[in-house]
Structure formats: structure tokens, C-alpha cells
Amino acid sequence: MSQWNQVQQLEIKFLEQVDQFYDDNFPMEIRHLLAQWIENQDWEAASNNETMATILLQNLLIQLDEQLGRVSKEKNLLLIHNLKRIRKVLQGKFHGNPMHVAVVISNCLREERRILAAANMPVQGPLEKSLQSSSVSERQRNVEHKVAAIKNSVQMTEQDTKYLEDLQDEFDYRYKTIQTMDQSDKNSAMVNQEVLTLQEMLNSLDFKRKEALSKMTQIIHETDLLMNTMLIEELQDWKRRQQIACIGGPLHNGLDQLQNCFTLLAESLFQLRRQLEKLEEQSTKMTYEGDPIPMQRTHMLERVTFLIYNLFKNSFVVERQPCMPTHPQRPLVLKTLIQFTVKLRLLIKLPELNYQVKVKASIDKNVSTLSNRRFVLCGTNVKAMSIEESSNGSLSVEFRHLQPKEMKSSAGGKGNEGCHMVTEELHSITFETQICLYGLTIDLETSSLPVVMISNVSQLPNAWASIIWYNVSTNDSQNLVFFNNPPPATLSQLLEVMSWQFSSYVGRGLNSDQLHMLAEKLTVQSSYSDGHLTWAKFCKEHLPGKSFTFWTWLEAILDLIKKHILPLWIDGYVMGFVSKEKERLLLKDKMPGTFLLRFSESHLGGITFTWVDHSESGEVRFHSVEPYNKGRLSALPFADILRDYKVIMAENIPENPLKYLYPDIPKDKAFVSRPTERGDKGYVPSVFIPISTIRSDSTEPHSPSDLLPMSPSVYAVLRENLSPTTIETAMKSPYSAE
């Protein structure tokens, strides 16, 4: 079943989550019409490969044209109109930045997988629950409402300032008119009345000045309160959501809403600043004893300027954290001399700043004592921010060609440091810029989340474990000495993140039974509701009786799934995480020939299968084969092994003991036979058939001799003992002699 078909069968509460991340960037109509084609493309790789992204965008438009041709024949006017509009929008929006459409689609597919995994969970995990609380949504609405109110208030003070200007101009005109009169005219009753009018106007002017300044003071107070409470909290929540998304959690969004709030506040503050400058001009032209403008304006202007500085400093964010294009699902792990990408955004989008803001990237700025290892960034490390850089019109810049290079150290620390020491070192990518706007000069600086620097891909698994542990355990975005004393993590949070690793990396998360088995493996106990786990237990200490750690074991399973059994995993055919004891409990009451697939607990990256049968006396027997590792699965797909597997019993009659995939799925339905391929001309086709032998005194099959082509003599024996239909089925393997 396609991923999109699974999504459509979700409950309404999950469908509402799906609806939230489909918009004009990637309309749901396209996802629906091109579901299978979209799922068959590698959007993650294209998101960091411009050539590949360009080809995929062109193919996407071709697919849309084909759909247009089909619906045109059906005369579906509404769908025709929508598809034409969508095609035009997509071509216009992504033509200059095809990688962005790959990022958008990749994120949507990933979020679908996460929601599908969440739907299989009995309850929502603690991390996801905290990110989606109703109080957070309420605060978002309150922030937007208050920003709009401030913007409206500033518009009102703009009118007040204009009224004051008009009133002062009228006063100035009347006053100068009297001043130009002859001395005899100045004593007339009309002039005396005019003087009284001028006094009333002056009183009104004084009142309006005080009123305008009072309103502005209130706006400054409300802006200060909003910025330092709700808006900063909202920004910190977005940063926390970004942390969680980096380790496979829910797709973080809300940055566009934050940009709207930051931009409106900046516009309001600059407008307020101009109003104060106008009041100063008015006061310079006409002042009087007790004039409130000279007494209040300077302090108010200082407060407004401070708020502008503070707003800009918080608006400079890392929109997309550092990530190597070669490992898009392992952000924040960087390999020396390998390019990585990172994207910055200024949440204050003002046209005056377009192409005027140059950003400089550096590594470990002002950090000189944490490690013996020193790095520099090679490549283009200075770029200008532009609105055209992003398809959504934000003011941003993306560095795509940065490479970390390790500097030679006289201390020689590099060669002596162990793998764990290297992968527990945290480094920081820093970005600096300067804003010059309306007479203000503002220096800005921000940093990425801590990154781990590796020099060999063999260090990647442990480096990724460090990234997971850091971002699960702390909200602090710059604690580079975190692993000097890493805090424990709650087991419930850690299990939730483990499920995310599977949903984001291999397309299907873990259910409660699978998570329970992992918890038992980690804690060696059956109850784990409120437990904690140490960093050493997770990644440094060997599992009891094993020569590897829990994380090494789990990472090897992820690699096995990704490279060798991905379709079986996505379809839910691999139970995977089940103990031997639980396995026998599940199989004992099933029909003979029922089998299940589980990951080996003793072999790294191994998968095995166990089936149940009955002896002549009715005794229940269980048989497990030696685990298959990636070396053997590279030669023969696991689905073929399961379909063609044979056992030679004591009678030496080979037969396939596997009948039903647990709980009761017919094997031939789960593992469909592939079309037969003929051998090269002049050669007899050969086929790989996995075979095990079971002695009469053993219930366990010997190691399968399953990767050797059959000789003519063996084939002759099979012909004597197997029916033509069975042989024909076995011959339907895509592997033939070449």
C-alpha cells in the first residue's frame, strides 16, 4: 500500500495534522494525483543536488501536463482550472531554485511518515505532546493579535502627529499675522479676540502633545512587554521545535508567522521613531514653558532605539541547520573536507535590506580551550542576504559550499583521541553581519546548534548519537561543554526519539510492543514508565554479554533496513524487535509453518526468521536460522530468501517450511514471485536457493548454505524429489548466471 493511501485511512485528528503542511508550495491536489510517482523519487537527495532537483522539477511539470491531458478528456473544468493554476505557480516559484521544491516535498513525505508512526502509537509521546500543547497555540494567536494592535496604535499616533503638525501650522500662521499688523491695529477688539483664540490653540496644542506622547509611551511599554515575554517565548519554542525536528521529530513550522510579527513590530518601531523626530522638529519651531517634547522625547527615543536593536538581534536565526548533502537525515554531523549547507534568515523583512546585509560564517569563534582540535571553514564564507534567495520571499542566505578543514596541531591530539572523545566534542558555526538602516548601525551574531566534527564516516553513528542525546536533553543551544557531564534522559522521551529514527530514516516508526522490547533491552526490566537512562548506558557501555553498545546495535539495524529490507519494513512485515521468549509465545498456538521476522540480538545488523511446526507426537517445535547480515543480503534479496527457502529434513526431501507470515498472511501473498529471467544464450540458467539441513536429533537448522548456484547433480536430485511446479517457483529468481 502506498504511503498516501495509508495517510488517507488515518483518523480525522491525524488528517488535520496532514492538512496543516500542504499549502501553495506543494498543493495537496498534486500529492494526491501523483502519489505513486512522488513516492518513487529521491527528494532528499535532490534537496542537496541542484542538477538532480532541476530534473525532478522538470519531470514533475511533465507529470502535471500528463494529468492535465487526462482530465481534459474527462471535461473536469474545476480540476483543469486548478491544475493549470498550480502548474503556473510551481513553475514561477521554483524555476530559479529547484532544490527548494525538493526540500518542501521531502519534508512533507517525512512528516507523513511521522504522523503514520504517531498513529500507530498507543499514546502521543511526551516530546511531541509538549510541542503541540493548546497553550502554545493560544500564545501564537495572542502574539499575532497584540502585534496587530500595536500596528494599529502606531497608525493612530501617526494621525495625531499629523494633526499636531496642522494645528501648529495654523497657530504659526495666525501668530505671524498678528505680528505683521500695525501697532494701532493690535489694540483692536478683533485682535484681542484673536489673541484669546491663539491662547486656546496653544492650550490645545500642549494637551495634544502630552496626549500623543502618552500614547507613544504606552505603545513603547506594550511593545517592550510583548517582545520580552510572549514573542521571545514564541521564538524559543520555534528553536526548540527545530532542535526536535533535527533528530527526526515533527516538522517545525511557524517561522513565517514569526517573520510577520517581527517585521510588523520593526515597521511600527521605525514609524514611531520617525514620529518622535517630527515632534522634535515641531518643538524646535515652536516651544514654550512646560513643553513636554524636550522633557520626554530623548528618553523615549532611547527606548525605541533599544527595542529596535533588541528586535534585530533576536531576528537573526539559523533557518536550516548545518547538514552534509551526502547525509540529509543526519544534520549537525560534519565531516572534514566535505561540503555542507546551512541557511540563515532575518525575520525582519524590509525591502531596504535586500542585498545590503552581508553574512560571514566562521567556526568556533571565541572558543579556544574546549578541544585540541582546531578547524577553519574553506569555501565562500561571506554572502549577501536577499529576498530572491528563498521562494517564500524571506530575507535569507544559504551557504552551500562550506567545508570544514582541521588545522594541524603541534600537540598531536588528533591521532591520540578515541572515537568517543572525538564524537563527544561539540563545535559551533557562527554567523556575523551588520545592519545599517535609517542612521542606525546594528551588529548581529547567531550560531548553529552544536555540531560534531568527524574525519571518517565510521565515526558517524556515534556522532549522531551525540546529536540525539544533546537535543533530547537540553534546550540550551550553545552548551559546548555538555558532554563533560551529560545529564540522563528520561526513557519515555528516548523511546519516542528512537521511533522517530525509524519513521524518518526508514519510513515506518515503532509500535508500543517494539518500543517495550527496546526498553527492556536498555533497562533489563519490564517496567519503564518513569525510568531514566545515562549516556554511558545508551552509547558507551556494552550490552550484557555482548561486544557492542545498544546504540551500535540499533544503528546497524537501521542501516540493514535502509539498504536491504526497506519494502518489507515499510509494509509492516518485519516484527523486528521481539525477544526469543516473546517470539515463542506468539508462535506456539499458530498453524505449522507460521513464521516471523526479527532482528538478531547477538549479530550486528542481522535478521533472522523463526517458524513453528509440530512433531509426530504433537510437540510444538521452533526453528530459527542463523541471522542474515548485509553481506549475504547483498547477494540475494531477503524476500527471495523467504520465498525460495528450503530445508532438508532427515528424509533428505527439500521443502519450504515457511507457509504463513505472522499472524496469518500467506507467504506467497507477502512475498510475490518475480518474473523469470532467462540465462545468456548457450548457458543453462542457475538459481540461488537458500537451503538448511535439520538433523533428526536437532530442532535447529544448520547454517544455510544459501548462496551457491546448484550443480547439475544437485539439480537432478531436486528433480527426483520435487514436483515440477515447486521447481518452477524456485527458478523464478532474478539471479541467473552471467
Disulfide bonds with the S-S distance in Angstrom:
none
